[in-house]
Amino acid sequence: MTTIQKFDRPACRTVSEAAEAALTEVAAQFGLTLKKESGRFSSEAFTFKATFQAQTEDGVPAGFAAKAQALDLPADCFGKVVVMRRTLYEIKDINLRARKYPVCVKRVSDGQGFKFGEDSVRRALKDVTITVTP
């Protein structure tokens, strides 16, 4: 077991990954999804935000269809993979409070999160939808 004396970026990443792994098990136990968000740290303390979200029977976050329709996106676009900027992205969430970039996506190659505007996502959904098998 490693003891952390002060927080820096690598220490925060280590603690965050361990906490996410533990919380993912709790989320799975209750049929929820876990959304890890950004945090902040000083040399003495580290804080990050994690949100548990209810989901429907098919694994879609509850309320996603209504958010998608509010942006004039297809209600079933959760999890769809689209090509944007010659890169594959999977649609993961919609944040209606974000005016400029409300669509949260995950880059398929490495899982890095990004945000895009609804117009570009709408165009990408109309152009090509790709199925990626794990």
C-alpha positions in Angstrom: 0.0 0.0 0.0 1.3 3.4 -1.0 1.0 6.3 1.4 0.4 9.7 -0.2 2.1 12.6 1.7 1.0 15.4 -0.6 -1.1 15.7 -3.7 0.2 16.3 -7.2 -1.3 15.3 -10.6 0.0 11.7 -10.6 -1.2 11.2 -7.0 -4.6 12.6 -7.8 -4.9 10.4 -10.9 -4.0 7.3 -8.8 -6.6 8.1 -6.1 -9.2 9.0 -8.7 -8.8 5.8 -10.6 -9.0 3.7 -7.4 -12.1 5.5 -6.3 -13.7 5.2 -9.7 -13.1 1.4 -9.7 -14.7 1.1 -6.2 -17.6 3.3 -7.1 -18.2 1.5 -10.3 -18.9 -1.7 -8.4 -21.4 0.2 -6.2 -23.1 1.6 -9.3 -23.3 -1.9 -10.8 -24.8 -3.3 -7.6 -27.7 -0.9 -7.8 -28.1 -0.8 -11.6 -26.8 2.8 -12.0 -24.2 4.4 -14.1 -21.2 6.3 -12.7 -20.1 9.6 -14.2 -16.8 10.8 -13.0 -16.3 14.5 -13.4 -13.4 16.9 -12.9 -11.9 17.8 -9.6 -9.3 20.1 -8.0 -6.5 19.7 -5.6 -4.0 21.4 -3.4 -1.0 19.8 -1.8 -3.1 18.8 1.2 -6.4 17.7 -0.3 -8.0 16.3 -3.5 -11.7 16.6 -4.4 -13.5 15.2 -7.4 -17.2 14.9 -8.3 -18.8 11.6 -9.1 -22.5 11.3 -10.1 -24.6 8.2 -9.9 -27.3 8.2 -12.6 -30.4 6.0 -13.0 -30.7 4.2 -16.3 -33.4 2.5 -18.3 -33.6 -1.3 -18.9 -31.5 -1.0 -22.1 -28.7 0.9 -20.3 -29.6 4.4 -21.5 -29.4 7.1 -18.8 -32.9 8.1 -17.6 -34.0 11.3 -19.3 -31.6 11.0 -22.2 -34.3 10.8 -24.8 -36.0 14.0 -23.6 -32.7 15.9 -23.6 -31.9 14.6 -27.1 -35.2 15.7 -28.4 -34.8 19.1 -26.8 -31.8 19.6 -29.0 -33.5 18.1 -32.1 -31.3 15.0 -32.0 -32.7 11.5 -32.4 -34.0 10.1 -29.1 -32.0 6.9 -29.6 -28.7 8.5 -30.3 -27.1 7.4 -27.0 -24.2 5.1 -27.6 -24.1 5.7 -31.4 -20.7 6.1 -32.9 -20.2 9.0 -35.3 -17.2 10.3 -37.3 -16.2 13.9 -36.5 -13.0 15.4 -37.6 -11.9 12.0 -39.1 -12.2 10.4 -35.6 -14.7 8.0 -34.1 -16.7 9.3 -31.1 -19.4 7.6 -29.1 -22.3 9.8 -27.8 -22.5 9.5 -24.0 -24.5 12.4 -22.5 -26.3 15.6 -23.1 -25.9 18.7 -20.9 -28.7 21.1 -21.6 -27.1 23.8 -19.4 -24.0 23.9 -21.7 -25.0 26.4 -24.4 -22.2 26.0 -26.8 -21.2 22.4 -26.6 -24.0 20.4 -25.0 -23.2 16.9 -26.4 -20.7 14.9 -24.4 -18.9 12.2 -26.4 -16.1 9.7 -25.8 -13.3 9.1 -28.3 -13.5 5.4 -29.2 -9.7 4.9 -29.5 -8.8 5.9 -26.0 -12.0 6.9 -24.0 -11.0 10.5 -23.8 -14.1 12.7 -23.2 -15.0 15.7 -25.5 -17.9 18.0 -26.0 -19.4 19.1 -29.3 -22.2 21.4 -30.5 -25.5 19.8 -31.4 -25.4 21.0 -35.0 -22.1 19.2 -35.7 -23.4 16.0 -34.0 -26.7 16.2 -35.9 -24.8 16.5 -39.2 -22.5 13.6 -38.2 -25.6 11.4 -37.3 -27.1 12.1 -40.7 -23.9 11.4 -42.6 -22.8 8.0 -41.2 -23.6 6.0 -38.2 -21.0 3.3 -37.4 -21.4 0.2 -35.3 -18.3 -0.7 -33.2 -18.1 -4.1 -31.5 -16.1 -4.3 -28.4 
